[in-house]
Amino acid sequence: MTVQQRTSPSFVVAGESLVDIVVPAHGSGRHNAVGGSCLNVAVGLARLDVPTTLVTRLGEDELGRLILDHVQDSRVALAPGSVVPGVATSTATAYLDENHAATYDFELDWDLAGLELPAATLGLHVGSLGTTLEPGRAAVTDLVRRAAEADEFVSYDPNVRPFFLDDRESAWRDVVELGGLARLVKLSDEDLRLLSPDGSEEEVCRKLLTGRTELVVLTRGGHGATAFSEGSTVHVPAPRTDVVDTVGAGDSFMAAMLALLCDWDVVTGGEGALAALDETRVELLVRGAVTAAAVTCSRRGADPPTRRELPATWPAG
């Protein structure tokens, strides 16, 4: 396999890559699609014209080639060591219900050697299985700690998979700990119900405004999204969309937020740059993200939009 690498400054995404085996509710139309939350975020970022490097793990097999072609078609560079000879590329079987929502079964191998951020890093995004499954989780967590110590911008999306949720209390402690190292934390209402079902949405989100965290954004599917910062709450409704499926919608939302923060020089602005955004700018940020997510929902699979596929008024939508 020929792997593209990047020497210019880029946004780094560290996490899992896999192939989704998508099974529709009616049983026919089963197909393979490249997936993995962190891979989807990397592809979404690159399609929004942000130079992006993906730190991941895939095999030198047919499914690995499918992943490699997909990311390189979107101009995502792979970090050295991401293709591992002798291992099988991971898979997830996604079962779609009558409302097009997905549940998953996984066959996943997640391990990473010691990681180093490139010298010219715009920011770091982590989340989902990349921050959940050992032994790779330890390497990703260490990378986040070193990025935080270097005052790099870090974003985090727990994107909880119930299949791997063995101990809710332990998982919640891990999310709070890792979230406290990130400037931006995004989670869904489904994540929240799984991790902390007894608190109100606002109470739980405000608990995550600790450590380095300056903004917490909660997505609510068709009900839009809400951003929480110190002393401020901003809600944005979701645009009306003919939903094909919701696969990858949250990842497109995440990528769109990061792309806008890159546009606005927030990711390179240091401590306080995100917190300094006023409510009007936060609303634009969330509106841009729900707009991108809606495009993904309007087509099959995790297929985030390019800038040219978004409204001319983006991020206002």
C-alpha positions, 0 to 999 in steps of 0.5 A: 500500500502507498500511504500519503503523509503530510509535512505541512501543518495539519489537524491531527485525528487519532482513533479507529478506522473500520469498515461498516457492514450496513444491514437495512431494517428490511434486510436487503441492500446490505453493503460495506462502507468505510467508517469509524468515528475518528476516521469520519471526523478526519474525512469531514475535516479534509472535505471542509478544506482543513489539512488533516492527518489521521493516526489509526490502525488498519491491515494490509488486506482488502478492507484496509485498501478500501479504507486507504482509498477512501481517506486518500480520495478525501485528501486525508494523510495517514500518519506513519505506522497506521498500516500494520502488516499481518493484522486484519482490518476492523469491522462493525456491523451496523443494523438500521432500524425503521427510523434509520438509526444504527446499532452496532456489533464489532470485530475490532483490534485497537492497538497503537505504538507510542505516538508523537504529535507533528511539530506543526499541529493545528489541533488534536481530535480524539474520541469514541473507540479510540479512547475506550479500547485498550491497549490503544486507549492508553496511547491516545490518552497519553497523546492527549495529555502531552498535547494539553501540556503543550497548550495545543487545542484538543477536542473530544467526543466520547461517542459511546458504543453500548456494545463496549460499555461494561461499567457505566460509572467507570466510563463516566469517570474516564469521560470526565477525566479525558474531557477535562484535558480538552477545550471542546467536548461534544456528546450526544443525548444518547451518550448522556443517557448511557453515561449519567442517566440520573442528572439533567442534560444541563447539569451533566454538560456543565459538570464537563466544563472543568479543567481546560474545557471551554465549551460543551456541545450536546447534540439531540438528533432531529431536535438540534444541538445546545452549546454550554459555556460559562454563564451561557446556553445557546440552542440551535434547532436542526434543519428540516431534512429528508433522512436516509440514515443517521450514520456519521451525522455526529462526526460530520457535526464535529468536523464542521465545528472544528473546521469553523474554529480553524477558519476563525483561528480559534484552534491556534488562539491559545487558552481562552480563545474558544471561551471568548466567542460571544453567543452570536458566534457560538450560535453560528458555530452550532448552526454550521455544524447542524447544517453539515450533519443534515447533509450527511443524514440526507444520503446513505452512510458516513458521507460528510459534505464538502464546502461546495455542497453546503449552502452559500451562506454556510455557516449561517445555513 
